[in-house]
Amino acid sequence: MADEPILEKRFNEGIDIDKHLRDGAILARLFIEVQGNDKDAAERALNRTIFDSLANEKFVKLIYAKFYDIRKDKELKFFSGVVEVKLLVRDFRWFVSVVMRYGPSAIEIMEPEKVTLSMDEMQSLLADVSEFAQTYSSKIISLLKDDERKILYEKMLEKA
């Protein structure tokens, strides 16, 4: 990643971050990375992820997005690009949801220093995580060929 971003876009200027934090919001920086064989496709994927998806999340307020140059890995022959995003998310549950859906390569929670969750919030958060894991597991298994699925199921049964 280069030291200086090639593009920086600011969002929600004038937002009262302290008020949102008092209301339970999470202020964080995420580093979202994309890799691919085609530089233009990688750039389009990052743009769609930030401008079409993350910027339109219901409980997310972007503060800024810093796009760094997409570079080719000489040894592995693929392109890699990173966007640094600072955002404010309504609460810890939604922050976990954003992290699980966007899969950042690095996360920095800036504020608050600690979060307290009620029993109901903990159960809802765990239900979200479980649902997410089951959805991905089903998708991965559905992509496997029949013989690959059989081997996977056999390994799962051996461990049970």
C-alpha positions as CSV (number, residue, x, y, z in Angstrom):
1,M,0.0,0.0,0.0
2,A,1.4,3.4,-1.0
3,D,1.8,6.1,1.7
4,E,-0.6,8.5,0.1
5,P,-4.1,7.7,-1.2
6,I,-4.8,8.2,-4.8
7,L,-8.3,9.3,-4.0
8,E,-9.9,10.5,-0.8
9,K,-13.7,11.0,-0.5
10,R,-15.3,12.6,2.5
11,F,-18.9,11.8,3.6
12,N,-21.4,13.2,6.2
13,E,-19.4,16.3,6.9
14,G,-20.6,18.1,10.0
15,I,-21.9,14.9,11.6
16,D,-22.0,15.1,15.4
17,I,-19.8,12.0,16.1
18,D,-19.8,12.6,19.9
19,K,-23.6,12.5,19.9
20,H,-23.7,9.2,18.0
21,L,-21.1,7.7,20.3
22,R,-23.2,8.7,23.4
23,D,-26.1,6.9,21.7
24,G,-24.1,3.7,21.4
25,A,-22.4,4.0,18.0
26,I,-19.0,2.5,17.2
27,L,-16.4,4.7,15.5
28,A,-13.9,2.5,13.5
29,R,-11.5,2.3,10.6
30,L,-11.7,-0.7,8.3
31,F,-9.2,-1.7,5.5
32,I,-11.1,-3.4,2.7
33,E,-8.9,-5.2,0.2
34,V,-9.7,-6.7,-3.1
35,Q,-7.5,-9.1,-5.2
36,G,-8.0,-10.2,-8.8
37,N,-6.4,-11.0,-12.1
38,D,-7.6,-7.8,-13.8
39,K,-6.7,-4.3,-12.5
40,D,-9.8,-2.6,-13.9
41,A,-12.1,-5.3,-12.4
42,A,-10.4,-4.9,-9.0
43,E,-10.9,-1.1,-9.2
44,R,-14.6,-1.5,-10.1
45,A,-15.1,-4.0,-7.3
46,L,-13.6,-1.6,-4.7
47,N,-15.7,1.3,-6.1
48,R,-18.9,-0.8,-6.0
49,T,-18.2,-2.0,-2.5
50,I,-17.6,1.5,-1.1
51,F,-19.9,3.7,-3.1
52,D,-22.8,1.4,-4.0
53,S,-22.9,-0.9,-0.9
54,L,-21.2,0.5,2.2
55,A,-22.2,4.1,1.6
56,N,-25.8,3.0,1.4
57,E,-25.9,0.8,4.5
58,K,-28.9,1.7,6.6
59,F,-27.0,2.1,10.0
60,V,-23.6,3.1,8.7
61,K,-22.4,6.7,8.3
62,L,-19.1,6.9,6.3
63,I,-16.7,9.6,7.4
64,Y,-14.1,9.1,4.7
65,A,-12.8,6.5,2.2
66,K,-9.2,6.6,1.1
67,F,-8.4,4.6,-2.0
68,Y,-4.8,3.4,-2.5
69,D,-3.2,2.5,-5.8
70,I,-4.0,-1.0,-7.1
71,R,-0.7,-2.8,-7.6
72,K,0.3,-6.1,-9.2
73,D,2.0,-8.7,-7.1
74,K,5.0,-9.7,-9.1
75,E,5.3,-13.3,-7.8
76,L,1.7,-14.3,-7.7
77,K,0.6,-12.2,-10.7
78,F,-2.6,-10.8,-9.3
79,F,-3.7,-7.2,-8.5
80,S,-4.4,-6.0,-5.0
81,G,-6.0,-2.8,-3.8
82,V,-7.0,-1.4,-0.5
83,V,-9.5,1.2,0.7
84,E,-9.2,2.7,4.2
85,V,-12.7,3.6,5.5
86,K,-13.6,5.5,8.6
87,L,-17.2,5.0,9.7
88,L,-19.7,5.3,12.4
89,V,-22.0,2.3,12.9
90,R,-25.2,2.5,15.0
91,D,-24.2,-0.1,17.6
92,F,-21.9,-3.1,18.2
93,R,-24.4,-5.6,16.7
94,W,-24.5,-3.7,13.4
95,F,-20.7,-3.2,13.5
96,V,-20.2,-7.0,13.7
97,S,-22.7,-7.4,10.8
98,V,-20.7,-4.9,8.7
99,V,-17.4,-6.7,9.5
100,M,-18.8,-10.1,8.7
101,R,-20.4,-9.0,5.4
102,Y,-17.5,-6.9,4.1
103,G,-14.6,-8.9,5.5
104,P,-12.0,-6.2,6.1
105,S,-8.4,-7.2,6.2
106,A,-7.8,-5.0,9.2
107,I,-10.1,-3.3,11.8
108,E,-9.4,-0.6,14.3
109,I,-12.1,0.3,16.8
110,M,-11.4,3.9,17.7
111,E,-14.3,4.6,20.1
112,P,-15.8,3.7,22.5
113,E,-13.3,2.2,24.9
114,K,-15.8,-0.4,26.0
115,V,-19.2,-1.7,25.2
116,T,-21.8,-3.2,27.5
117,L,-24.4,-5.6,26.0
118,S,-27.6,-6.8,27.5
119,M,-28.5,-10.5,27.4
120,D,-31.0,-9.8,24.6
121,E,-28.3,-7.9,22.6
122,M,-25.8,-10.8,23.1
123,Q,-28.3,-13.4,22.0
124,S,-29.3,-11.3,18.9
125,L,-25.6,-10.8,18.0
126,L,-24.9,-14.6,18.4
127,A,-28.0,-15.4,16.3
128,D,-26.7,-13.1,13.6
129,V,-23.3,-14.7,13.6
130,S,-24.7,-18.2,13.5
131,E,-27.0,-17.3,10.6
132,F,-24.2,-15.7,8.7
133,A,-21.9,-18.8,9.2
134,Q,-24.7,-21.2,8.2
135,T,-25.4,-19.2,5.0
136,Y,-21.8,-19.1,3.9
137,S,-21.4,-22.8,4.8
138,S,-24.4,-23.7,2.7
139,K,-23.1,-21.6,-0.2
140,I,-19.7,-23.1,-0.1
141,I,-21.0,-26.7,0.1
142,S,-23.4,-26.0,-2.9
143,L,-20.4,-25.0,-5.0
144,L,-18.6,-28.2,-4.4
145,K,-18.8,-31.1,-6.9
146,D,-20.5,-34.3,-5.6
147,D,-17.3,-36.1,-4.9
148,E,-15.8,-33.1,-3.1
149,R,-19.0,-32.9,-1.0
150,K,-18.8,-36.5,-0.1
151,I,-15.2,-36.2,1.1
152,L,-16.1,-33.1,3.1
153,Y,-19.1,-34.8,4.7
154,E,-16.9,-37.8,5.6
155,K,-14.3,-35.6,7.3
156,M,-17.0,-33.8,9.2
157,L,-18.5,-37.1,10.4
158,E,-15.0,-38.4,11.5
159,K,-14.7,-35.4,13.8
160,A,-18.2,-35.8,15.3
